[in-house]
């Protein structure tokens, strides 16, 4: 999880760290398993060049959706 006052901007360091972690994990998992990088952030991700390597993002609005009123809390 990442907290930021605005959209979180991935850096080259973040990208390299995620790639290394994903590579290590894929060596430990069976070959038929797929790894999806998902970021949980306050306001989402900034769409910069490193954003393309993230398969999914979850924001506070996604977590606190009021299904009865069909709006965010």
C-alpha positions in Angstrom: 0.0 0.0 0.0 1.1 3.5 -0.8 -0.1 6.7 0.7 0.3 10.0 -1.2 -1.5 13.3 -1.1 -2.1 13.0 -4.8 -1.7 10.3 -7.4 1.4 8.1 -6.8 4.1 8.4 -9.4 6.1 5.2 -9.9 9.8 5.7 -10.3 12.5 3.8 -12.1 13.6 2.4 -8.7 10.0 1.2 -8.0 9.9 -0.4 -11.5 13.2 -2.2 -11.0 12.2 -3.4 -7.5 8.9 -4.8 -8.8 10.6 -6.6 -11.7 13.1 -8.2 -9.3 10.3 -9.3 -6.9 8.2 -10.6 -9.7 11.1 -12.6 -11.1 11.9 -14.1 -7.8 8.3 -15.1 -7.1 7.9 -16.6 -10.5 10.8 -18.9 -9.8 9.1 -20.2 -6.7 5.6 -20.7 -8.1 4.4 -23.4 -10.5 4.9 -22.4 -14.2 1.1 -22.2 -14.8 0.6 -19.4 -12.3 0.4 -15.8 -13.4 1.6 -12.9 -11.3 -0.3 -9.6 -11.4 1.2 -6.4 -10.0 -1.5 -4.5 -8.1 -1.1 -1.2 -6.4 -3.3 -0.1 -3.5 -3.1 3.7 -3.3 -5.0 6.6 -1.9 -5.8 8.3 -5.2 -4.5 6.0 -7.9 -1.3 6.0 -10.0 0.1 8.7 -12.2 0.2 7.5 -15.8 3.9 7.8 -16.5 6.2 5.4 -18.4 6.4 3.0 -15.5 2.6 2.8 -15.0 2.4 0.3 -17.9 4.0 -2.5 -15.9 1.1 -2.5 -13.3 -1.8 -4.7 -14.1 -4.3 -3.3 -11.6 -4.7 -0.5 -9.2 -7.1 -0.1 -6.2 -8.0 3.3 -4.7 -9.9 4.3 -1.6 -13.0 4.9 -3.6 -12.8 1.2 -4.8 -12.5 0.0 -1.2 -15.2 2.2 0.3 -17.9 2.0 -2.3 -21.5 2.3 -0.9 -23.4 -0.3 -2.9 -26.7 0.8 -1.4 -26.5 4.4 -2.6 -24.3 3.6 -5.6 -21.7 6.2 -4.7 -18.4 6.5 -2.8 -18.6 7.2 0.9 
